[in-house]
């Protein structure tokens, strides 16, 4: 799968963002789904996340897959126990 990966915080996004064309497909944990993304978008929240301004709202373990603003088709699911 393709993935936009954030490797750290920076105001210069080219230093911490890379496009991987071969990234492992995730396996859903309990209560999660896997979505085949049809469209994705960047929004102002992404710039706050990348710059570190949103650290108090959400923390990330690096490397982290970006792209929470998307639409697609659910391909897998894992119900909670």
HELIX and SHEET records of a PDB file:
HELIX    1   1 UNK A   13  UNK A   15  5                                   3    
HELIX    2   2 UNK A   44  UNK A   51  1                                   8    
SHEET    1   A 3 UNK A  17  UNK A  20  0                                        
SHEET    2   A 3 UNK A   3  UNK A   6 -1                                        
SHEET    3   A 3 UNK A  64  UNK A  65 -1                                        
SHEET    1   B 2 UNK A  32  UNK A  40  0                                        
SHEET    2   B 2 UNK A  70  UNK A  78 -1                                        
END                                                                             
